[in-house]
Amino acid sequence: MDSQQTGTTASAADRPDPDLVVREVGAWEGDYVKVAVTDIDGVLRGKYMDKAKFLKSVESGFGFCSVVLGWDMADDCYDSASYTGWHTGYPDTAVRLDLGTYRRIPWEDGRPMFLGEFVDAQDGPLAQCPRQLLKQTVAASRDAGYEPTFGLEFEWFNFTETPQSAEAKGYRGLDPISPGMFGYSVLRHSNNPEFFEALMGQLREYRVPLEGLHTETGPGVLEAAILHGDAVEAADRAVLFKSAAKEVGARLGVMPTFMARIASDLPGCSGHHHQSLVRIDTGEAAFFDADAADSMSSVFRSYLAGQLLYLGDLLPMLAPTVNSYKRLVEGYWAPTRPTWGVDNRTVALRAIPGGPSSTRLETRLPGSDVNPYLSTAACLAAGMKGVSDGLDLDTDPIAGSGYEADVERYPRTLEEATERFHRSEVARELFGDEFVEHYTTTRRWEWSQSLAAVTDWELRRYFEIV
C-alpha cells in the first residue's frame, strides 16, 4: 500500500479517559469482560473475567500463569528458559491492564475488551514482556526528542475452511475464498462482500481502523493497511487486527492464515512497517526537508542508516519463525539484502518521498507472522540508534533490482539469524541481556522443533527411492 500517512497523529489524544472507562464498564449490563496479553510469538492469550473482578483488578492487577512466556505457540514448554519453567513451578506473574486499550467487541454484542502487560515483582516492566519492550523503546525515542509514528500493513491468505477441516486435509489442498492470481481486483470484492464489509466496518468499530483493503497476488489473498498511530497504539492495532480477522472470519466460514509463506509456488505474505518521527518540541515532521534530495532530512537519512546497519543483527525480531525465511527469497517481493532505495519495492528499506506528513520509511523485511511489538521495537531501536550516533547514509540508493546488489545477504535460516542475534552487542545494548537471552532460548527452541519434523518434501523425495 502507498496510502500510509505517517506524520503527526492524534491517536494518543484519542485514548479513552481511564475514569470514564471504569464508569462505562461499571454501567455496562453484561457480566464478563475480555482481557488479553500477548505471548512472545505475538499470540493473544486471554480470558473472560467477571466484571466485578475486572473492576478490582484495575487498581491491583491480576495474576496470569507465567507459562504464557515459557511455552511456544503450540503450548509446548521451552526446555531451557531461565525466566520460568518446571524449575520455578510456573507461578503467576502480575498483569496490569492498560485502560487506554479499551475497546468494545462488535461481534460479541459490544463486550468490553482490554490489553494488559506483564510486570515484575517491583511492579516495573518485565524484561520478557513484548509490549513492555516496545514501550521502553518508545520512551527512549521520546527522551531523545522524537515521537515515533507507525502504520503496519499485512497480507494474508483466506480459505473457506474450519480448523477441523483444515487439519483433516493436513493443511493441503485447502479451498481459497477466490481462485487465481488477481491482485487489486474489484471483481473479487463482490465475490465475498460479507467478509469485506465485516472487516471494514466491524474493525473500525473495534478501534482498529483500516486505511485500505484490497486483494493481493495469490488465491484468496488480501492486504490491509491499518491506520497509523503512535508506535504502541500501532502495534496494539496490529495484534488485535490479526486476531480479529480470524474471529470475524470464523463467523462467516472463512479461515485466515498469517503464515509468512504457505507454498513454494506462491509469493509470501508481508507485514511492512511504515514509520516516521515527529519532533516533540516543535511538532514538525523530522523526516521531511523540502530542500534535501527526495525531501529526506538528515534525521531520516541517519534513521535509515541505523536500520541498514543493525536490522541484520535483530532479524529474529522481524522474521521470528522457521517459515519466515521461506519468504525471504529472491524474486518473490521480499528483500534478501540490507539495501535501500527511493520508492523501490525490491529493497529492504523503501524511502517514500512526499510532503511533511507523508515522507516516511517502509521497512519491508517483516512478514505477516511477526509479533508486532517486537518488530516495531526492532525497527524503532535500530533507526534511533542511527539518529543518536549521527550515522551517515553513505551508500547510494538502489535504482534497479535489489536482488542484484553486491551486498552480503541476510541470514538464510532462523538458526543463523538467532545465533547472530545472541552474539550481537547492539541487540544487548538496545534491549538488555535478559530479553536477548530469553528470546534466544525461544528461537533456538523453535528451530530445534523443526529439525525433528518429517516434511512433505522428505516423503516425496525419499519414500520410494531410498
DODO-122155 format. One record per residue (C-alpha): y, z, x. Coordinates in nm, 3 decimals. Layout:
+---------+---------+---------+
!   north !      up !    east !
+---------+---------+---------+
!       Y !       Z !       X !
...
+---------+---------+---------+
This chain:
+---------+---------+---------+
!   north !      up !    east !
+---------+---------+---------+
!   0.000 !   0.000 !   0.000 !
!   0.354 !  -0.071 !   0.112 !
!   0.536 !   0.123 !  -0.156 !
!   0.525 !   0.468 !   0.001 !
!   0.874 !   0.611 !   0.034 !
!   0.880 !   0.897 !   0.281 !
!   1.239 !   1.006 !   0.310 !
!   1.384 !   1.320 !   0.156 !
!   1.173 !   1.466 !  -0.119 !
!   1.222 !   1.720 !  -0.394 !
!   0.859 !   1.832 !  -0.406 !
!   0.930 !   2.172 !  -0.251 !
!   1.201 !   2.237 !  -0.508 !
!   0.961 !   2.131 !  -0.784 !
!   0.714 !   2.409 !  -0.707 !
!   0.679 !   2.641 !  -1.007 !
!   0.859 !   2.975 !  -1.004 !
!   0.592 !   3.248 !  -0.944 !
!   0.728 !   3.486 !  -1.209 !
!   0.734 !   3.211 !  -1.468 !
!   0.380 !   3.112 !  -1.373 !
!   0.246 !   3.463 !  -1.425 !
!   0.418 !   3.491 !  -1.763 !
!   0.297 !   3.149 !  -1.875 !
!  -0.064 !   3.215 !  -1.776 !
!  -0.048 !   3.557 !  -1.939 !
!   0.067 !   3.396 !  -2.265 !
!  -0.195 !   3.120 !  -2.246 !
!  -0.454 !   3.155 !  -2.523 !
!  -0.756 !   3.071 !  -2.308 !
!  -0.983 !   3.322 !  -2.134 !
!  -1.067 !   3.165 !  -1.797 !
!  -0.852 !   3.027 !  -1.515 !
!  -0.986 !   2.791 !  -1.247 !
!  -0.933 !   2.883 !  -0.880 !
!  -1.046 !   2.699 !  -0.567 !
!  -1.032 !   2.698 !  -0.189 !
!  -1.115 !   2.415 !   0.049 !
!  -1.401 !   2.431 !   0.298 !
!  -1.399 !   2.282 !   0.647 !
!  -1.510 !   1.941 !   0.513 !
!  -1.230 !   1.927 !   0.257 !
!  -1.460 !   2.000 !  -0.038 !
!  -1.314 !   2.217 !  -0.312 !
!  -1.514 !   2.536 !  -0.366 !
!  -1.411 !   2.745 !  -0.663 !
!  -1.494 !   2.924 !  -0.983 !
!  -1.373 !   3.019 !  -1.326 !
!  -1.201 !   3.357 !  -1.324 !
!  -1.135 !   3.583 !  -1.620 !
!  -0.765 !   3.571 !  -1.697 !
!  -0.720 !   3.947 !  -1.665 !
!  -0.884 !   3.944 !  -1.322 !
!  -0.670 !   3.649 !  -1.221 !
!  -0.351 !   3.835 !  -1.313 !
!  -0.463 !   4.130 !  -1.097 !
!  -0.553 !   3.901 !  -0.808 !
!  -0.201 !   3.756 !  -0.800 !
!  -0.092 !   4.061 !  -0.602 !
!  -0.414 !   4.183 !  -0.443 !
!  -0.605 !   3.860 !  -0.380 !
!  -0.980 !   3.846 !  -0.425 !
!  -1.294 !   3.816 !  -0.217 !
!  -1.477 !   3.488 !  -0.159 !
!  -1.804 !   3.468 !   0.033 !
!  -1.734 !   3.373 !   0.395 !
!  -2.028 !   3.130 !   0.386 !
!  -1.781 !   2.875 !   0.246 !
!  -1.657 !   2.840 !   0.604 !
!  -2.005 !   2.886 !   0.750 !
!  -2.202 !   2.602 !   0.595 !
!  -2.184 !   2.227 !   0.566 !
!  -2.120 !   2.010 !   0.261 !
!  -2.490 !   2.033 !   0.168 !
!  -2.479 !   2.416 !   0.179 !
!  -2.688 !   2.432 !   0.499 !
!  -2.567 !   2.718 !   0.718 !
!  -2.445 !   2.642 !   1.070 !
!  -2.682 !   2.777 !   1.332 !
!  -2.429 !   2.893 !   1.592 !
!  -2.095 !   2.969 !   1.427 !
!  -1.945 !   3.290 !   1.563 !
!  -1.700 !   3.343 !   1.277 !
!  -1.966 !   3.405 !   1.014 !
!  -2.342 !   3.370 !   0.991 !
!  -2.663 !   3.567 !   0.946 !
!  -2.535 !   3.796 !   1.224 !
!  -2.239 !   3.901 !   1.006 !
!  -2.427 !   3.924 !   0.675 !
!  -2.184 !   3.673 !   0.518 !
!  -1.934 !   3.929 !   0.385 !
!  -1.642 !   3.840 !   0.159 !
!  -1.326 !   3.702 !   0.312 !
!  -0.997 !   3.766 !   0.135 !
!  -0.830 !   3.477 !  -0.051 !
!  -0.465 !   3.467 !  -0.152 !
!  -0.369 !   3.235 !  -0.435 !
!  -0.064 !   3.015 !  -0.394 !
!   0.115 !   3.029 !  -0.728 !
!   0.315 !   2.722 !  -0.626 !
!  -0.003 !   2.516 !  -0.669 !
!  -0.015 !   2.595 !  -1.043 !
!  -0.146 !   2.307 !  -1.249 !
!  -0.287 !   2.254 !  -1.596 !
!  -0.608 !   2.051 !  -1.612 !
!  -0.566 !   1.783 !  -1.881 !
!  -0.941 !   1.714 !  -1.914 !
!  -1.009 !   2.086 !  -1.965 !
!  -0.765 !   2.138 !  -2.253 !
!  -0.482 !   2.243 !  -2.025 !
!  -0.668 !   2.515 !  -1.834 !
!  -0.456 !   2.670 !  -1.554 !
!  -0.572 !   2.587 !  -1.202 !
!  -0.468 !   2.732 !  -0.864 !
!  -0.544 !   2.669 !  -0.498 !
!  -0.590 !   2.955 !  -0.254 !
!  -0.629 !   3.007 !   0.119 !
!  -0.820 !   3.249 !   0.339 !
!  -0.652 !   3.541 !   0.516 !
!  -0.780 !   3.771 !   0.789 !
!  -0.821 !   4.149 !   0.789 !
!  -0.449 !   4.192 !   0.866 !
!  -0.352 !   3.965 !   0.574 !
!  -0.249 !   3.695 !   0.819 !
!  -0.364 !   3.332 !   0.830 !
!  -0.735 !   3.294 !   0.901 !
!  -0.777 !   3.064 !   1.202 !
!  -1.072 !   2.878 !   1.044 !
!  -0.894 !   2.801 !   0.714 !
!  -0.787 !   2.433 !   0.690 !
!  -0.490 !   2.494 !   0.460 !
!  -0.360 !   2.775 !   0.681 !
!  -0.389 !   2.550 !   0.986 !
!  -0.169 !   2.288 !   0.819 !
!   0.084 !   2.549 !   0.706 !
!   0.116 !   2.677 !   1.062 !
!   0.161 !   2.322 !   1.192 !
!   0.434 !   2.261 !   0.934 !
!   0.602 !   2.590 !   1.030 !
!   0.614 !   2.476 !   1.394 !
!   0.774 !   2.149 !   1.287 !
!   1.036 !   2.336 !   1.086 !
!   1.105 !   2.567 !   1.380 !
!   1.179 !   2.252 !   1.579 !
!   1.428 !   2.147 !   1.311 !
!   1.228 !   1.891 !   1.113 !
!   1.080 !   1.883 !   0.764 !
!   0.773 !   1.657 !   0.757 !
!   0.706 !   1.432 !   0.461 !
!   0.367 !   1.273 !   0.397 !
!   0.217 !   1.033 !   0.146 !
!  -0.159 !   0.973 !   0.152 !
!  -0.348 !   0.681 !   0.007 !
!  -0.720 !   0.637 !  -0.048 !
!  -0.966 !   0.355 !  -0.105 !
!  -1.296 !   0.436 !  -0.273 !
!  -1.596 !   0.275 !  -0.443 !
!  -1.678 !   0.339 !  -0.810 !
!  -2.015 !   0.297 !  -0.979 !
!  -2.147 !   0.314 !  -1.335 !
!  -2.390 !   0.585 !  -1.230 !
!  -2.452 !   0.956 !  -1.262 !
!  -2.558 !   1.196 !  -0.986 !
!  -2.909 !   1.182 !  -1.133 !
!  -2.933 !   0.802 !  -1.149 !
!  -2.781 !   0.756 !  -0.801 !
!  -3.031 !   0.998 !  -0.649 !
!  -3.321 !   0.835 !  -0.834 !
!  -3.219 !   0.500 !  -0.680 !
!  -3.194 !   0.653 !  -0.334 !
!  -2.822 !   0.566 !  -0.337 !
!  -2.916 !   0.197 !  -0.302 !
!  -2.865 !  -0.086 !  -0.549 !
!  -2.603 !   0.106 !  -0.746 !
!  -2.408 !  -0.075 !  -1.018 !
!  -2.035 !  -0.106 !  -0.936 !
!  -1.780 !  -0.089 !  -1.216 !
!  -1.689 !  -0.451 !  -1.133 !
!  -1.862 !  -0.718 !  -0.922 !
!  -1.745 !  -0.917 !  -0.626 !
!  -1.460 !  -0.907 !  -0.377 !
!  -1.147 !  -0.904 !  -0.589 !
!  -0.856 !  -0.724 !  -0.421 !
!  -0.530 !  -0.684 !  -0.611 !
!  -0.695 !  -0.812 !  -0.926 !
!  -0.508 !  -0.786 !  -1.254 !
!  -0.819 !  -0.902 !  -1.440 !
!  -1.027 !  -0.604 !  -1.328 !
!  -0.780 !  -0.361 !  -1.485 !
!  -0.879 !  -0.495 !  -1.825 !
!  -1.250 !  -0.451 !  -1.745 !
!  -1.212 !  -0.074 !  -1.702 !
!  -0.899 !   0.021 !  -1.897 !
!  -1.011 !   0.375 !  -1.991 !
!  -1.072 !   0.473 !  -1.628 !
!  -0.745 !   0.318 !  -1.506 !
!  -0.542 !   0.481 !  -1.783 !
!  -0.708 !   0.818 !  -1.728 !
!  -0.635 !   0.811 !  -1.356 !
!  -0.272 !   0.714 !  -1.402 !
!  -0.192 !   0.934 !  -1.699 !
!  -0.402 !   1.246 !  -1.652 !
!  -0.335 !   1.273 !  -1.280 !
!   0.039 !   1.268 !  -1.344 !
!  -0.006 !   1.549 !  -1.596 !
!  -0.208 !   1.727 !  -1.326 !
!   0.090 !   1.710 !  -1.086 !
!  -0.089 !   1.454 !  -0.869 !
!   0.130 !   1.152 !  -0.949 !
!   0.018 !   0.811 !  -0.828 !
!   0.276 !   0.574 !  -0.687 !
!   0.037 !   0.283 !  -0.716 !
!  -0.319 !   0.198 !  -0.822 !
!  -0.495 !  -0.134 !  -0.767 !
!  -0.830 !  -0.293 !  -0.689 !
!  -0.923 !  -0.343 !  -0.325 !
!  -1.164 !  -0.575 !  -0.149 !
!  -1.519 !  -0.483 !  -0.245 !
!  -1.722 !  -0.439 !  -0.565 !
!  -1.574 !  -0.158 !  -0.770 !
!  -1.323 !  -0.057 !  -0.501 !
!  -0.988 !   0.094 !  -0.597 !
!  -0.693 !   0.210 !  -0.391 !
!  -0.446 !   0.478 !  -0.495 !
!  -0.121 !   0.570 !  -0.325 !
!  -0.033 !   0.931 !  -0.404 !
!   0.337 !   1.007 !  -0.439 !
!   0.475 !   1.156 !  -0.117 !
!   0.586 !   1.515 !  -0.076 !
!   0.625 !   1.785 !   0.184 !
!   0.320 !   1.796 !   0.409 !
!   0.134 !   2.084 !   0.243 !
!   0.204 !   1.952 !  -0.107 !
!   0.087 !   1.606 !   0.002 !
!  -0.241 !   1.748 !   0.133 !
!  -0.285 !   1.959 !  -0.183 !
!  -0.239 !   1.647 !  -0.394 !
!  -0.488 !   1.455 !  -0.180 !
!  -0.758 !   1.723 !  -0.207 !
!  -0.705 !   1.751 !  -0.581 !
!  -0.697 !   1.373 !  -0.622 !
!  -1.041 !   1.324 !  -0.468 !
!  -1.192 !   1.596 !  -0.685 !
!  -1.006 !   1.483 !  -0.999 !
!  -1.119 !   1.121 !  -0.959 !
!  -1.478 !   1.245 !  -0.970 !
!  -1.417 !   1.480 !  -1.263 !
!  -1.232 !   1.219 !  -1.467 !
!  -1.487 !   0.954 !  -1.375 !
!  -1.781 !   1.169 !  -1.482 !
!  -1.638 !   1.191 !  -1.834 !
!  -1.620 !   0.812 !  -1.850 !
!  -1.954 !   0.724 !  -1.692 !
!  -1.802 !   0.643 !  -1.351 !
!  -1.923 !   0.788 !  -1.022 !
!  -1.673 !   0.757 !  -0.732 !
!  -1.757 !   0.797 !  -0.365 !
!  -1.514 !   0.858 !  -0.081 !
!  -1.759 !   0.779 !   0.198 !
!  -1.589 !   0.601 !   0.486 !
!  -1.836 !   0.312 !   0.468 !
!  -2.123 !   0.260 !   0.226 !
!  -2.269 !  -0.070 !   0.353 !
!  -2.268 !  -0.270 !   0.675 !
!  -2.166 !  -0.591 !   0.495 !
!  -1.863 !  -0.438 !   0.320 !
!  -1.532 !  -0.304 !   0.452 !
!  -1.490 !   0.069 !   0.486 !
!  -1.258 !   0.291 !   0.284 !
!  -0.936 !   0.410 !   0.441 !
!  -0.727 !   0.721 !   0.396 !
!  -0.399 !   0.608 !   0.552 !
!  -0.126 !   0.867 !   0.614 !
!   0.238 !   0.765 !   0.570 !
!   0.483 !   1.007 !   0.728 !
!   0.838 !   1.069 !   0.839 !
!   1.067 !   1.356 !   0.936 !
!   1.392 !   1.483 !   0.785 !
!   1.645 !   1.679 !   0.992 !
!   1.671 !   2.021 !   0.834 !
!   2.029 !   2.085 !   0.946 !
!   2.175 !   1.761 !   0.808 !
!   1.918 !   1.634 !   0.556 !
!   1.920 !   1.296 !   0.733 !
!   1.613 !   1.080 !   0.789 !
!   1.512 !   1.141 !   1.151 !
!   1.309 !   0.821 !   1.188 !
!   1.593 !   0.583 !   1.094 !
!   1.856 !   0.441 !   1.328 !
!   2.044 !   0.139 !   1.198 !
!   2.147 !   0.038 !   1.550 !
!   1.799 !   0.056 !   1.703 !
!   1.535 !  -0.216 !   1.721 !
!   1.337 !  -0.225 !   1.396 !
!   1.550 !   0.072 !   1.280 !
!   1.327 !   0.304 !   1.486 !
!   1.517 !   0.608 !   1.613 !
!   1.436 !   0.779 !   1.942 !
!   1.271 !   1.059 !   1.743 !
!   1.049 !   0.806 !   1.567 !
!   0.952 !   0.650 !   1.899 !
!   0.864 !   0.988 !   2.054 !
!   0.668 !   1.089 !   1.745 !
!   0.473 !   0.763 !   1.757 !
!   0.416 !   0.806 !   2.130 !
!   0.270 !   1.151 !   2.067 !
!   0.016 !   1.013 !   1.824 !
!  -0.062 !   0.723 !   2.055 !
!  -0.136 !   0.965 !   2.339 !
!  -0.305 !   1.256 !   2.162 !
!  -0.490 !   1.141 !   1.849 !
!  -0.789 !   1.033 !   2.057 !
!  -0.836 !   1.399 !   2.152 !
!  -0.807 !   1.504 !   1.787 !
!  -1.024 !   1.228 !   1.641 !
!  -1.282 !   1.455 !   1.469 !
!  -0.998 !   1.584 !   1.250 !
!  -0.933 !   1.226 !   1.133 !
!  -1.291 !   1.093 !   1.147 !
!  -1.500 !   1.400 !   1.061 !
!  -1.842 !   1.262 !   0.968 !
!  -2.116 !   1.054 !   1.129 !
!  -2.034 !   0.785 !   0.874 !
!  -1.665 !   0.782 !   0.975 !
!  -1.748 !   0.589 !   1.290 !
!  -1.926 !   0.313 !   1.095 !
!  -1.581 !   0.229 !   0.955 !
!  -1.404 !   0.222 !   1.294 !
!  -1.536 !  -0.119 !   1.399 !
!  -1.365 !  -0.446 !   1.483 !
!  -1.271 !  -0.688 !   1.208 !
!  -1.300 !  -0.456 !   0.910 !
!  -0.938 !  -0.344 !   0.861 !
!  -0.981 !  -0.024 !   1.061 !
!  -0.839 !   0.044 !   1.410 !
!  -1.058 !   0.088 !   1.714 !
!  -0.799 !   0.146 !   1.989 !
!  -0.480 !   0.351 !   2.037 !
!  -0.237 !   0.072 !   1.960 !
!   0.083 !   0.034 !   1.764 !
!   0.277 !  -0.248 !   1.607 !
!   0.554 !  -0.325 !   1.362 !
!   0.409 !  -0.397 !   1.018 !
!   0.074 !  -0.481 !   1.178 !
!  -0.243 !  -0.382 !   0.990 !
!  -0.479 !  -0.430 !   1.286 !
!  -0.340 !  -0.141 !   1.490 !
!  -0.389 !   0.234 !   1.470 !
!  -0.021 !   0.314 !   1.420 !
!   0.182 !   0.085 !   1.198 !
!   0.559 !   0.127 !   1.221 !
!   0.722 !   0.027 !   0.894 !
!   1.095 !  -0.052 !   0.919 !
!   1.320 !  -0.008 !   0.620 !
!   1.617 !   0.193 !   0.504 !
!   1.681 !   0.562 !   0.571 !
!   1.432 !   0.674 !   0.303 !
!   1.159 !   0.420 !   0.375 !
!   1.136 !   0.383 !   0.754 !
!   0.807 !   0.552 !   0.834 !
!   0.484 !   0.559 !   1.029 !
!   0.148 !   0.471 !   0.878 !
!  -0.144 !   0.626 !   1.067 !
!  -0.441 !   0.402 !   0.990 !
!  -0.714 !   0.595 !   1.171 !
!  -0.823 !   0.828 !   0.887 !
!  -1.088 !   0.718 !   0.641 !
!  -1.124 !   0.833 !   0.282 !
!  -1.374 !   1.100 !   0.392 !
!  -1.112 !   1.318 !   0.563 !
!  -1.023 !   1.677 !   0.493 !
!  -0.655 !   1.608 !   0.414 !
!  -0.538 !   1.944 !   0.552 !
!  -0.694 !   1.877 !   0.892 !
!  -0.599 !   1.509 !   0.914 !
!  -0.238 !   1.581 !   0.815 !
!  -0.221 !   1.867 !   1.066 !
!  -0.356 !   1.642 !   1.341 !
!  -0.104 !   1.365 !   1.271 !
!   0.189 !   1.605 !   1.249 !
!   0.096 !   1.815 !   1.553 !
!   0.038 !   1.511 !   1.775 !
!   0.362 !   1.348 !   1.663 !
!   0.568 !   1.663 !   1.702 !
!   0.430 !   1.724 !   2.049 !
!   0.560 !   1.379 !   2.135 !
!   0.902 !   1.479 !   1.999 !
!   0.913 !   1.819 !   2.169 !
!   0.804 !   1.668 !   2.503 !
!   1.052 !   1.382 !   2.468 !
!   0.783 !   1.119 !   2.521 !
!   0.893 !   0.761 !   2.577 !
!   0.721 !   0.487 !   2.381 !
!   0.651 !   0.289 !   2.695 !
!   0.405 !   0.034 !   2.554 !
!   0.502 !  -0.284 !   2.373 !
!   0.405 !  -0.330 !   2.008 !
!   0.102 !  -0.543 !   1.934 !
!   0.217 !  -0.864 !   1.766 !
!  -0.126 !  -1.015 !   1.704 !
!  -0.473 !  -0.866 !   1.671 !
!  -0.505 !  -0.506 !   1.777 !
!  -0.877 !  -0.565 !   1.833 !
!  -0.797 !  -0.781 !   2.136 !
!  -0.571 !  -0.528 !   2.309 !
!  -0.668 !  -0.430 !   2.663 !
!  -0.674 !  -0.060 !   2.580 !
!  -0.958 !   0.191 !   2.610 !
!  -1.145 !   0.225 !   2.283 !
!  -1.151 !   0.540 !   2.070 !
!  -1.480 !   0.735 !   2.082 !
!  -1.760 !   0.545 !   1.906 !
!  -1.955 !   0.839 !   1.765 !
!  -1.892 !   1.182 !   1.620 !
!  -2.074 !   1.334 !   1.917 !
!  -1.849 !   1.163 !   2.171 !
!  -1.535 !   1.249 !   1.974 !
!  -1.638 !   1.612 !   1.928 !
!  -1.708 !   1.672 !   2.296 !
!  -1.370 !   1.520 !   2.386 !
!  -1.204 !   1.743 !   2.126 !
!  -1.380 !   2.051 !   2.266 !
!  -1.265 !   1.973 !   2.623 !
!  -0.909 !   1.891 !   2.517 !
!  -0.634 !   2.120 !   2.644 !
!  -0.399 !   1.958 !   2.393 !
!  -0.625 !   2.045 !   2.097 !
!  -0.633 !   2.409 !   2.210 !
!  -0.259 !   2.415 !   2.268 !
!  -0.187 !   2.278 !   1.921 !
!  -0.449 !   2.461 !   1.715 !
!  -0.579 !   2.754 !   1.920 !
!  -0.915 !   2.837 !   2.070 !
!  -1.056 !   2.999 !   1.754 !
!  -1.014 !   2.688 !   1.544 !
!  -1.127 !   2.450 !   1.818 !
!  -1.445 !   2.649 !   1.882 !
!  -1.527 !   2.680 !   1.512 !
!  -1.456 !   2.318 !   1.430 !
!  -1.655 !   2.201 !   1.733 !
!  -1.952 !   2.403 !   1.607 !
!  -1.930 !   2.239 !   1.266 !
!  -1.909 !   1.884 !   1.406 !
!  -2.190 !   1.942 !   1.654 !
!  -2.399 !   2.061 !   1.362 !
!  -2.310 !   1.752 !   1.160 !
!  -2.418 !   1.529 !   1.448 !
!  -2.743 !   1.720 !   1.503 !
!  -2.837 !   1.679 !   1.138 !
!  -2.803 !   1.302 !   1.169 !
!  -3.032 !   1.291 !   1.473 !
!  -3.322 !   1.431 !   1.269 !
!  -3.278 !   1.184 !   0.983 !
!  -3.511 !   0.884 !   0.941 !
!  -3.289 !   0.597 !   0.830 !
!  -3.350 !   0.283 !   0.627 !
!  -3.276 !   0.080 !   0.940 !
!  -3.561 !   0.252 !   1.126 !
!  -3.804 !   0.194 !   0.843 !
!  -3.716 !  -0.175 !   0.817 !
!  -3.733 !  -0.223 !   1.193 !
!  -4.042 !  -0.026 !   1.288 !
!  -4.263 !   0.035 !   0.984 !
!  -4.476 !  -0.278 !   1.006 !
!  -4.430 !  -0.393 !   1.364 !
!  -4.499 !  -0.097 !   1.592 !
+---------+---------+---------+
